[in-house]
């Protein structure tokens, strides 16, 4: 059936051509022969809904060859005294969804040959109306229609992308306006300030603990100030090369009192040659958030050997940092939801903690995942690129 050159056309073009072929029938008083084979559901529904009921009132002979052995090829042939038309197409031969290889003939002797292939036992009036110029014109119209549809599909796709972009921008704007977005980050720092403020109440002037505490307080204030600046400018991460072990030691200094006040062992272990690219302050905020969550995981447990361990090593060409604790496990149902925006199990929680942590790490080309949570251990992993 596909002896001549064929084109690739969209399903909408084929539907349009079928409608164009059928329309003249209802204005004609001549006998009409319709031979068709539609495997595509859209084409079947279009034919059954729009034409089959109306054909009952005309002098027509209809041949439905859907059960014949033509493999995946579909076609429609219309033959009357005034005109004849044929389209042949196959969706399975195209790699693009809803597109088919296609050829067509109108008022052509070729239709007589095609009818002999489709229905060799039937006799149809001889075709004597070949018009090469007309066929060429129809072919050009088909190409033009397909190009127009292609442009329309591209424009629709661009419109969808623009709508998605607009929605994302609106979503980001809404998130930026939420006070809880910043309040959650501030709470991480305020919890540290609160702990060390209590130390100052219990100590006297010149005490080393006071000096250490005030140093931590100043660092926390600096972090808060930088976060407020980030909120105003939404600047990208300030990436620099750091020794991971030094970053972990400094983070432990921030959080050691928070852990020790709950009788929790807080340790960090890393080789001294692990260099990473990070925004140190944002990265430490993530670690402090994870440590704070781990401390809270011991709230309903009475274990004696409570621990939170930060362990870094090289793994599969990247650096893996595991934050593990032996506190209360995360429910299996919650494990899939903990990184979703707004999800929280805390009465006073905003549900932005781990969501923000993951977003902050993405800005630094890092990944945060929960790798395990059982009755014995809960572990998060941060994957980083090695310098």
N, C-alpha and C positions, 0 to 999 in steps of 0.2 A: 504493500500500500504506500510505502514511503520511497517510491522510486525517484521522485524529483527532489530538489533541494528543499529543506525544511527550515523553519525558524523556531526560536524559543519564545513562547508567549505566556502571558499571565492568564490565570483562570478567569479573571474578569473580562478579558478580551474574548475568550471562548464563549462565555455567557452572552456577551453583547452580540457576537456573530450569530449564535443560535437564535437569538431574538430577531435579528435582522433577517435571517433566512425564513423564519416562520411567519413574520408579519404579512408579506404579500399573499400568503395562502388564503387568508380570510377575506381578501378582496377579489379572489379569483373564483370563477364558476367552473373551471376545468377540474378534471380528476387529478388528484395529487397522490403521489407515492412517497412515503416517508420511511426511510430505512435508518435505524439508529442503534447505537450501543453506548450506553452511559454506565460506567462503573462508579464514577465519582458521585457521592451523595448529593452534593450541591446541584449538580447538573440534573440528576434524577428528580429532585424536589422541584426545581425550576420548571422542568418539562411537565411533570404530573400536575402541578398546581396551576400553571399559567396556560397550558395548551391542550392537554389531554381532554378535559371536559368540553372544550369548544370544538375539538375536531370531530366529535360525534355528530355534529350538525352539517358536516361537509362530506363531499364525495371523496373520501380518502381511503387509501389502503396502507396500513401501518405494519411494518416489519420490525419487531423488537428482537435484536440478535444478541442480547446480553448473555444468553446461555451458550452461544456458539464458541468455538475454539479459536478465538483470535487473540489469545493471551491477554496482554494488558492494553491493547490498542482500543481506542474508542473512536466513534465517528458518527456523523449524521449526513445523510444524503436526501435531497429533496428533488423530485423530478415531476415537472408539469409540462404542458404543451408550450407554455410561454417562457419558462426559464428552468434551469437546473442549477443546483449548488451542492457542494460537498466540502466538508471539513474533516480532517483526520488528525488525531492527537494522541499522545501517550505521556501521562504524568510520571510514569515509573522511569522514563529515560532521561529525566532532568534531575540534576543534583540540587536544584533550588525548590523549596517547598512552594506548592500551588503554581508551579510553572511546568509547561509541557512542551515536548517537541511537536511541531505543528506544520501542516500544509493544507492548502485549500484550492478548490477549482470552482469556477463559476461559468456557466454556459460553455462548457468545454467537452470535446470529444473524449477526454481522459475519463470523464464520469462514466461513460459507457463501459470502459474497461474495468473500472472499479466495481460497477454493479455486477459484472460477470464474475468477479472474484467473490463478492459478498453473497450473491444469490444466483449461482450458475444455472439453476433450473427454472428461474423466472424469466419472462420476456418483458422488456421495456422498450418504449419507442426509441428508434435510433437517434443519437445526438448529432445535430448538425449546426450547432450554434456556437462553435468555438470562436472566441474573441480574445486574442492575445493581449490587445491593448487594455481591454476591460480587466482581465486577470492581473495585469501588471499594476493597474490603478488600485484594484482591491488589495493587492499585496502591499503596496505602499501605504494604504490606509491602515492596514493591520500593523505595519511597523510603526507608523505614527501613533496609533493607539497604544501600543506597547510602551513606546518611549514616554508618552504622556503619563501612563499609569506608573511607570518606573519613577518618574519625577514626582508624581503624587505620593507614592509610597515613601520616597526619600524625604519629602516635605513632612509627611505625617510622622516619620521617625524622628526628624529634627524637632518637630513640635513636641513629641513625647519627651525627648531629651531635654528640651527647654523647660517643659512643665516640671520634669523631675528635678532639674537644676533649681528652678524657682522654689519648689517645695523644700528642697534641701536648704536653700538660703533662708527661707522663712523659718524652717525648723531650727537652724543654727541661731537665728536672731532670737527666737523664743527661748532657746536654752541660755543664750547670753543674758537675757533679761531676768531669768529666774534667780531669785536671791539665794536659793538653796544651792545653786551651782558653786557660788563662791563660799557660802557658809560652810559647806562640807569640807572644803580645803582648809578654811580657817580653823575649823574645829580640831583638825589634826595638830595644828600648831598650838592652839589654845590648851589642848590637853597636856602638852609638854610644859607650857608656861605654868599651868596650874600645879603640876607636880613639883616643879622646881621652886615655885612661889611658897609652897608648903615647907620646903627645905629651909628657905631663908627665915621662916618664922621660928624654926627650931634651932637655928645656929646663931653664932655671934660674929662680930666683926673680925676680919682676919682669918676666918676659918676657910680652909682650902675648898670645902664643899660649896661655900658661898661663891668663891671665885669661879669655880667650874660651872655652877648653876647660872651665874650672871652671864658667863660666856655663851652658854647654850641659849639663854633667853635672847641675847643680842642676835644670835644666828637665826633664831626663830622669827624674830621681828623682821629681819632682813628678808627671810623667805616670804613672809606675809606681804611685805611691801612689793616684792617682785611679782607675787601672784596678783595683787591689785593692779599692777601695771599691765600684766598679761590680760586681765579682764577688760581693760580699756582699749588695748591695741590688738589683742588676739595675735600677738607676734608669734612667729614660728619658733620651734625649739632652738635654744642657743647651744648648739652642739660643739663639743670639744673632746679632746682625747684625755681620758683619765685612767689611772690605775684602779682597777676594780676593788682590789683589797683595801686601798686607802678610803674609797667611798664607803665600803661596808663598815670599816672600823669607825668612821665618823658617824655613820647612821646608828650604829650600836650605842655610841656615846649619847646620841640624842634620846634614845629610847630605853636605856638600861634601867633608869629609875622607874619608868612606867612598868617594866617587867618585874624588877626585883621587889617592888612594893606588893606584888601579887605572888611572890615567892616562885617566880618563873625564871629558869635559866635561859639567858639570851646570848647566843654565840654566833660568830661568823668565821668561816674558813674559806680561804682562797689562796691560790698560788700568787706569788709576788710579781709574776710576769704577764698577768692578764690585762691587756690594754683594750679599752672599749671607747666608743664614741657615744657620748651622752650629753643631755642637759642635766647637770648634776643635781640641781635643786628640784627639778620635776621628778627625776629618778628617785631621789631620796624621799620625796613626798609619797610616791607609790609604795616604797618599802615601808615607810612609817604607817601608811594605811593598812598594809598587809600585817604588820606587826601588831598594830592596834586591834585589828580583827582577831588575830590569834590570841591575844591577851583575853579578849572578850569570850573566846571559845572555851576558856577554863572557868567561866562564871558559874556553871552548874555542875562542875566536877570537883571531886575531893581527892584527886590524884596527888601523890607526894612528889614524884619525880617529873615535874612539869618542865617542858622545854620548848623553846623556839630556836630553830637552827637555820642559818643562812649558809648554804654551801655552793661554791662556784667551781666549775671545772670546764675544761675544753671537751666538747662533744660533737662529733660529726661535722667538724669544720667551723662550729660556732661555739659561743660561750653560753653555758647553761647555769643559771642561778636558781637554786631550789630553796624555797622558803617553806619549812616544814614545822609542824607542831603536833603534839599528842593530846590536843584538847578534844572537845566534842566534835563529832563528825558532822559534815553537811549532809542533810537528807538527800537521798538519791533524786527525788523529784525536783529539789532545788538546785542540784548541781548543774543542770542544763540552763537554768534561768539566771544564775548569779551575775552574769555579765550584761544582762538586759537593762536598758535605761529604765529607771523608776522601780525596779524590783528590789524589795527589801523584806526582811523578816523582823526588823526592829520596829517597835512601836513609834519611836521618834526618828526613825531613819528616813532619809530622802530617797534612797534607792539609786544614788548616783555614784557611790564609792567605787566599786569595782568597774563600773562603766567608765568613769573618768580615768581610772588607773589604766585601763586598756587603751583608751584614746590617747592619753599622754605618752604611753610607750610606743604606740604606732607612729607618733610624731618623731620618735627617736629611732624608728626602724627596728623596734623590738616587739616581741610577741609575749603575751601573758595568757597562760592557760592553767586550769585546774587539772593536775595529772592524777591525783588520787585523793580520796577521802573515805576513810574507814574508821572502825572503832579504835584502831591503834595509831593511825597517823593521817593528817591532812597535809597535802603538799601542793603548792603552786610553783610553776616554773616560768622564768623569764628567759627567753632566748635572745641573744645579742650577737651582732656581727663582731668578729675579731679583727683587731687592727693588725 
